[in-house]
């Protein structure tokens, strides 16, 4: 709980992962002499377990395209909310050519392997294509180097009384900043907008 304007606000513990995608060594099933170098990018997905269902959730975390390189270097960083007890980070590498985008390989990092503790480490993962083989002896499609920082934050929650009090002195910006980046429900957002 935190104090704001003389009253106590409830907080919620949320976990975030800050991901930095460094570089890759792409060695997929190809002949370097016969194939043009790929123009690659990486997109982050989260495999989220909800009951007996596993959902693949795309994120906005997508690197810039590095043109014509078997050794692309990005250095792009992103922050995504995660559930460290269940989620799996999935990094998919794509080749973006002028006409089409093709899948080059993926790697995964299951967050439950580290549990609910703060964590920061640079990792190098082997890329594979699950449609070809899940056998560990299958030829590698390359390697991806990333840094994974996992940390928890306490986010203040907006209370119903925050939205109903007639003498609200906080501006919309102050209130949404106080939400700490959590998603506002449509009713909460509508009330805040109508107030302004």
C-alpha positions in Angstrom: 0.0 0.0 0.0 1.1 3.5 -0.7 -0.1 6.9 0.5 -1.5 9.4 -2.0 -3.3 12.7 -1.0 -3.6 11.5 2.6 -5.2 8.1 1.8 -3.8 4.7 1.3 -3.9 3.1 -2.2 -3.8 -0.6 -2.9 -1.0 -2.0 -5.0 -0.6 -5.0 -7.2 2.6 -6.9 -7.7 3.4 -7.3 -11.4 6.4 -8.9 -13.1 8.1 -7.4 -16.2 10.8 -8.7 -18.4 13.2 -6.3 -20.1 14.6 -8.0 -23.1 17.6 -6.8 -25.2 18.0 -8.6 -28.5 21.7 -8.3 -29.3 22.7 -10.3 -32.3 22.4 -13.6 -34.2 24.5 -16.0 -36.2 22.2 -17.4 -38.9 23.4 -20.7 -40.3 20.1 -22.2 -41.6 19.9 -25.0 -44.2 21.3 -23.1 -47.1 24.4 -22.6 -49.1 26.1 -19.3 -48.4 27.5 -19.1 -51.9 24.1 -19.7 -53.6 21.7 -17.8 -51.2 21.5 -14.1 -50.7 22.1 -13.0 -47.1 18.8 -12.5 -45.2 17.3 -9.2 -44.1 16.3 -10.3 -40.7 14.3 -9.2 -37.7 13.2 -10.8 -34.4 9.7 -10.7 -32.9 9.0 -11.7 -29.3 5.9 -13.8 -28.5 4.8 -15.0 -25.1 3.4 -18.5 -24.6 0.9 -17.9 -21.8 -0.7 -20.8 -19.9 -4.3 -20.2 -19.0 -5.8 -23.3 -17.3 -5.4 -26.2 -19.8 -4.9 -23.8 -22.7 -1.7 -22.4 -24.0 -2.0 -19.1 -25.9 0.6 -17.6 -28.2 0.5 -13.9 -27.5 2.3 -11.6 -29.9 3.9 -8.5 -28.4 4.9 -5.2 -29.8 8.5 -6.2 -29.2 10.0 -6.4 -32.7 13.5 -5.4 -33.8 14.4 -3.3 -36.7 15.3 -5.1 -39.9 19.0 -5.6 -40.5 19.6 -5.9 -44.2 21.8 -8.5 -46.0 23.6 -10.1 -43.1 24.2 -13.6 -41.8 25.5 -11.9 -38.6 22.8 -9.3 -37.8 23.2 -7.1 -34.7 20.2 -5.2 -33.4 20.7 -4.0 -29.8 17.0 -3.3 -29.4 15.3 -3.4 -26.0 11.7 -4.0 -25.0 9.7 -4.4 -21.8 6.8 -6.9 -21.5 4.6 -7.9 -18.6 5.0 -11.6 -17.8 3.9 -14.3 -15.4 7.2 -15.8 -14.2 5.4 -19.0 -12.9 3.9 -19.9 -16.3 5.0 -17.9 -19.3 7.6 -18.9 -22.0 9.4 -16.3 -24.0 9.5 -17.2 -27.7 11.9 -15.4 -30.0 11.1 -15.8 -33.7 13.6 -14.8 -36.4 12.2 -13.8 -39.8 13.7 -12.9 -43.2 12.0 -9.8 -44.7 12.4 -9.6 -48.4 10.7 -7.1 -50.7 7.8 -9.4 -51.5 7.5 -11.8 -48.6 8.5 -12.5 -45.0 9.7 -16.0 -44.3 10.3 -17.8 -41.0 14.0 -18.6 -40.2 13.9 -20.2 -36.8 12.9 -19.7 -33.1 14.2 -20.2 -29.6 12.4 -20.3 -26.3 13.1 -19.4 -22.7 10.7 -20.8 -20.1 10.4 -18.3 -17.2 9.4 -21.0 -14.7 13.0 -22.3 -14.8 14.0 -19.2 -12.8 10.9 -18.8 -10.8 9.8 -15.7 -8.9 13.1 -14.1 -8.3 14.7 -11.1 -9.9 17.1 -12.2 -12.7 19.5 -10.6 -15.2 21.6 -12.6 -17.6 22.8 -12.6 -21.2 21.9 -15.9 -22.9 22.7 -17.4 -26.2 20.0 -19.7 -27.6 20.1 -22.2 -30.5 17.6 -21.5 -33.2 15.4 -24.4 -34.5 12.4 -24.9 -36.7 9.7 -27.0 -34.9 8.1 -27.9 -38.3 11.3 -29.6 -39.4 12.3 -31.4 -36.2 12.2 -31.1 -32.4 15.1 -33.5 -32.2 18.1 -31.9 -30.4 20.5 -33.6 -32.8 18.8 -31.8 -35.8 21.1 -29.3 -37.6 21.2 -25.9 -36.0 19.7 -22.9 -37.8 21.9 -20.5 -35.9 22.2 -18.7 -32.6 20.5 -15.7 -31.0 22.0 -13.7 -28.2 19.6 -11.8 -25.8 19.7 -10.3 -22.3 16.7 -11.1 -20.1 16.0 -9.0 -17.0 13.1 -10.1 -14.8 11.9 -7.9 -12.1 8.8 -7.2 -10.1 7.1 -3.8 -9.6 4.3 -2.7 -7.3 1.7 -0.8 -9.3 -0.9 1.4 -7.6 -4.5 0.5 -8.4 -7.2 3.0 -9.2 -10.1 2.6 -6.8 -13.8 3.1 -7.6 -13.8 6.0 -5.2 -11.1 7.6 -7.3 -13.5 7.8 -10.2 -16.6 8.7 -8.1 -15.3 11.4 -5.8 -16.9 14.8 -6.7 -13.9 16.9 -5.7 -11.2 15.1 -7.6 -8.2 17.4 -7.9 -5.9 15.1 -9.8 -5.8 15.6 -13.6 -6.3 12.8 -16.1 -2.6 12.7 -16.7 -1.9 12.3 -12.9 -4.4 9.6 -12.5 -3.3 7.6 -15.5 0.4 8.0 -14.4 -0.7 6.7 -11.0 -2.1 3.6 -12.8 1.6 2.7 -13.4 1.0 1.5 -16.9 -1.7 -1.0 -16.0 -4.5 -1.4 -18.5 -7.6 0.7 -17.5 -11.0 -0.9 -18.0 -13.2 0.7 -20.6 -15.4 2.1 -17.8 -12.5 3.6 -15.9 -11.1 5.2 -19.0 -14.5 6.6 -20.0 -15.0 8.1 -16.6 -11.6 9.7 -16.6 -12.2 11.1 -20.1 -15.7 12.4 -19.3 -14.3 14.2 -16.2 -11.9 16.2 -18.4 
